[in-house]
């Protein structure tokens, strides 16, 4: 069986993405899991190779063909973006970088949708650079959902099984609301959206190897509202979603106080968690495994993963070797999930 074809998007060229791809394509680990194709600017990737001294060979290609050579030290690179992205200033917000990150992502999405690629793993982009380029999306997740034409989607963080993460297939957490202000969260929550996140993450964890995923649902308020003392969202919105999930045959529990729920999940009591807002899930997961956490987009007709860190302007384009554990785990997850996609 051939290894899956995975699109590695360069992300924001002013950030750490090009260096990550240089290290990945110069080493053997990802070639044991996939056939990688870089979607990005070849000139920028050459600059990253020169900085590291890796000697990476960059082969510019127009499309995927059966004659491509996939081996350590070679990067097959598709560039359907604007050439001026190579002039973007390193480690700074730049409209050219934002436009490039968008172009590479859209190109990879389209190739996945038409069956030329099996999955996408994205290097980080910068939201301010996107906005400066006139691209009005909060981030990768919303671009993917819009381009794929889906309304029910979610952003999931995943930590693989380890000594610290005891659920046998790892632990996932999905966010009911995502890139929005804390003040807007209560008004955005509704029972249908919470149920949909329970359903989505249960299905994803099945693909990761759990027959009947145990899903825990976070409360919004401290102490799960303390029987209405701190708010009624638990009884009015969240509990009905959990009950709907149970009636639908899913293994769901909640709403539970978030401060103790995550600890219980890490120790193996649950396989997945539904958070109510961005930081409720991101803070504990990044504390538990910042370098290993994987971002998986739920609800898409294609597979997309990424590391959980950002563009790292503070260390990008330096002579230090970037930490690649996050993006390697993201590629491994993409390869595993791609086996559940319809036959190409």
C-alpha positions in Angstrom: 0.0 0.0 0.0 1.4 3.4 -1.0 2.0 5.9 1.7 -0.5 8.9 1.6 0.2 12.0 -0.3 0.3 14.9 2.2 0.3 18.6 1.3 2.7 20.5 3.6 1.7 24.2 3.4 4.4 26.7 4.1 2.2 29.1 6.1 3.5 32.5 6.8 6.9 32.8 5.1 8.0 35.4 7.6 7.7 32.9 10.4 9.0 29.5 11.3 7.2 27.5 8.6 9.9 27.4 5.9 12.5 26.3 8.4 10.2 23.5 9.7 9.7 22.2 6.1 13.4 22.3 5.5 14.1 20.2 8.6 11.3 17.8 7.8 12.3 17.2 4.2 15.9 16.8 5.1 15.2 14.0 7.6 13.8 10.5 7.3 11.0 10.5 9.8 8.1 12.0 7.7 9.1 9.8 4.7 8.3 6.8 6.8 4.7 8.1 7.2 3.8 9.8 4.0 4.8 11.2 0.5 5.1 14.9 1.2 4.6 17.7 -1.2 5.4 21.3 -0.2 2.9 24.0 -1.1 4.9 27.2 -0.9 7.5 29.4 -2.3 10.6 27.6 -3.6 12.9 30.6 -3.3 12.0 31.0 0.4 12.5 27.3 1.0 16.0 27.5 -0.6 16.8 30.4 1.7 15.8 28.3 4.7 18.0 25.5 3.4 21.0 27.9 3.0 20.5 29.1 6.5 20.6 25.6 8.0 23.1 24.2 5.6 20.9 21.2 5.0 21.6 20.9 1.3 17.9 20.3 0.6 17.1 19.9 -3.1 14.0 21.8 -4.1 12.2 20.6 -7.2 9.6 22.9 -8.5 6.6 21.1 -9.9 3.3 22.2 -11.4 1.1 19.2 -10.3 1.2 15.8 -8.8 2.3 13.0 -11.2 3.3 9.4 -10.9 6.9 10.2 -11.7 7.7 12.2 -8.6 10.6 11.2 -6.5 9.9 11.0 -2.8 13.1 10.6 -0.8 15.1 12.2 2.0 16.7 15.4 1.0 14.3 16.3 -1.8 11.3 18.6 -1.5 8.8 18.6 -4.3 7.3 22.1 -4.3 4.1 23.5 -5.8 3.9 27.3 -5.9 0.6 28.8 -7.1 1.1 32.0 -5.1 2.4 35.4 -6.0 6.2 35.7 -6.6 6.5 38.8 -4.4 6.0 36.7 -1.3 9.8 36.0 -1.4 10.3 39.7 -0.7 8.4 39.6 2.6 10.3 40.8 5.6 11.3 37.9 8.0 9.9 38.0 11.5 7.5 40.8 10.8 3.8 41.2 9.9 3.7 41.5 6.1 0.7 41.5 3.7 2.7 39.5 1.2 3.2 36.7 3.8 -0.5 36.7 4.6 -1.4 36.5 0.9 1.1 33.6 0.4 -0.2 31.6 3.3 -3.8 31.9 2.0 -2.8 31.0 -1.6 -0.8 27.9 -0.5 -3.7 26.7 1.7 -6.4 27.2 -0.9 -4.2 25.4 -3.5 -3.8 22.4 -1.2 -7.5 22.3 -0.3 -8.5 22.3 -3.9 -6.0 19.5 -4.7 -7.4 17.5 -1.8 -11.0 18.0 -2.8 -10.3 16.8 -6.3 -8.5 13.7 -5.0 -4.9 14.6 -6.0 -3.8 14.8 -2.3 -4.8 12.7 0.6 -4.4 15.2 3.5 -3.1 18.6 4.5 -0.7 19.5 7.3 -0.3 23.3 7.7 2.6 25.3 9.0 1.4 28.3 11.1 0.1 31.5 9.5 -0.3 35.0 11.1 -3.8 36.4 11.5 -2.6 40.0 11.4 -0.7 39.3 8.1 -3.9 37.8 6.7 -5.9 40.8 7.6 -3.3 43.2 6.2 -3.6 41.3 2.9 -7.4 42.0 2.9 -8.3 38.4 3.7 -11.1 38.5 6.2 -10.8 35.1 8.0 -9.8 34.6 11.6 -7.5 31.7 10.7 -7.0 28.3 9.0 -10.1 26.7 10.4 -12.6 29.2 8.9 -10.8 29.2 5.5 -10.9 25.4 5.3 -14.6 25.3 6.3 -15.6 28.0 3.8 -13.6 26.5 0.9 -15.0 23.0 1.6 -18.5 24.4 1.9 -19.3 23.1 5.4 -21.3 24.8 8.2 -20.7 22.2 11.0 -17.1 22.1 11.8 -14.8 22.3 14.8 -11.2 22.9 15.9 -9.8 20.0 17.9 -6.5 19.7 19.8 -5.1 16.2 20.1 -2.4 14.8 22.3 -1.1 11.4 21.5 -0.9 8.6 24.1 2.1 8.9 26.4 3.1 8.5 30.0 1.3 11.8 30.8 -1.7 11.2 28.5 -3.3 7.9 29.6 -6.3 7.3 27.3 -5.1 4.5 25.0 -5.7 6.4 21.7 -4.7 9.8 23.0 -6.9 12.7 24.1 -8.8 15.1 22.0 -10.6 18.4 22.8 -13.0 20.4 20.6 -14.1 23.9 21.1 -17.8 24.9 20.7 -16.9 28.5 20.1 -13.5 29.4 18.6 -11.9 32.7 17.5 -14.2 35.2 19.3 -14.2 37.4 22.4 -14.9 36.0 25.8 -17.8 38.5 26.2 -19.6 37.0 23.2 -19.3 33.3 24.2 -22.5 33.0 26.3 -24.6 34.4 23.5 -23.0 32.1 20.9 -23.6 28.9 22.8 -26.6 26.8 21.8 -27.7 23.2 22.4 -27.4 22.2 18.7 -23.9 23.4 18.4 -22.7 21.6 21.5 -24.4 18.4 20.4 -22.7 18.7 17.0 -19.3 19.0 18.6 -19.9 15.9 20.7 -20.9 14.0 17.6 -17.9 15.3 15.6 -15.2 14.5 18.2 -16.8 11.1 18.9 -16.5 10.3 15.2 -12.9 11.5 15.0 -11.8 9.5 18.0 -13.3 6.4 16.5 -11.0 7.0 13.5 -8.1 7.2 16.0 -8.9 3.7 17.2 -11.6 4.1 20.0 -14.7 1.9 19.4 -17.0 3.9 21.7 -15.3 7.2 22.6 -16.1 8.5 26.1 -16.8 12.3 25.7 -16.9 14.7 28.6 -18.5 18.1 28.2 -17.2 21.1 30.1 -19.4 23.5 32.0 -19.2 27.2 31.1 -19.3 28.6 34.6 -17.2 27.8 37.7 -18.3 24.8 39.6 -20.7 24.0 36.7 -22.8 27.0 37.7 -23.3 25.8 41.3 -27.0 25.0 40.7 -27.7 28.3 39.2 -25.7 30.5 41.6 -23.1 31.4 38.9 -25.3 31.2 35.8 -27.9 29.0 34.2 -26.2 28.0 30.9 -25.4 24.5 32.2 -29.0 23.6 32.9 -30.5 25.6 30.0 -28.1 24.9 27.1 -25.4 22.4 27.9 -27.2 19.6 29.7 -29.9 19.2 27.0 -27.1 18.7 24.4 -25.5 16.0 26.5 -28.9 14.3 26.9 -29.5 14.5 23.1 -26.1 12.9 22.6 -26.9 10.0 25.0 -30.2 9.4 23.3 -28.3 9.3 20.0 -26.2 6.4 21.2 -23.1 8.5 22.1 -21.2 8.1 25.4 -21.4 11.6 26.8 -21.0 13.0 30.3 -21.6 16.5 31.6 -21.6 19.4 32.1 -18.7 19.0 34.4 -16.5 21.7 36.1 -13.6 22.3 33.6 -10.9 22.6 36.3 -11.3 19.0 37.4 -12.6 17.5 34.1 -9.3 17.9 32.2 -7.4 16.1 35.0 -9.8 13.2 34.9 -9.5 12.9 31.2 -5.7 13.0 31.2 -5.8 10.1 33.7 -7.8 8.0 31.3 -11.4 8.4 32.4 -12.4 10.1 29.0 -11.2 9.9 25.4 -12.4 13.4 24.4 -13.5 16.7 25.8 -15.9 19.4 24.5 -14.9 22.9 25.7 -17.1 25.9 25.5 -14.5 28.4 24.4 -11.0 28.7 23.0 -8.8 29.2 26.1 -10.8 26.7 28.2 -9.3 24.0 26.0 -6.1 25.6 24.7 -4.5 26.5 28.0 -4.6 23.1 29.6 -3.6 21.2 26.4 -0.7 23.5 25.6 0.4 23.2 29.2 0.3 19.4 29.0 2.1 19.1 25.7 2.9 22.3 23.8 5.4 20.6 21.6 3.3 17.6 20.8 -0.2 19.0 20.5 -1.9 18.6 17.1 -4.7 20.7 15.7 -7.3 18.7 13.7 -10.2 20.3 11.9 -13.4 18.4 12.3 -16.3 18.2 9.9 -14.4 18.6 6.7 -14.6 16.3 3.7 -10.8 16.3 3.7 -8.1 15.7 6.4 -6.3 18.7 7.9 -3.9 18.8 10.8 -1.3 21.3 12.1 1.0 21.8 15.1 -0.6 23.9 17.8 2.1 26.6 18.0 2.2 29.9 16.0 4.6 31.6 13.6 7.3 32.1 16.3 8.5 35.4 15.0 10.8 35.6 18.1 12.9 32.7 17.0 12.2 32.3 13.3 15.0 32.8 10.7 17.7 32.3 13.3 20.4 29.7 13.1 18.8 27.6 15.9 17.2 24.3 14.7 13.4 24.6 15.1 11.4 22.2 17.3 9.6 19.9 14.9 7.8 17.4 17.3 4.5 19.2 16.9 4.4 19.2 13.1 5.8 15.6 13.0 2.9 14.5 15.2 0.5 16.4 13.0 1.8 14.6 9.9 1.5 11.2 11.7 -2.1 12.1 12.6 -2.9 13.2 9.1 -1.5 10.0 7.7 -3.6 7.9 10.1 -6.8 9.8 9.4 -6.2 9.7 5.6 -6.8 5.9 5.7 -10.4 6.6 6.6 -11.0 8.8 3.6 -13.0 7.5 0.6 -10.8 5.6 -1.9 -9.1 8.0 -4.3 
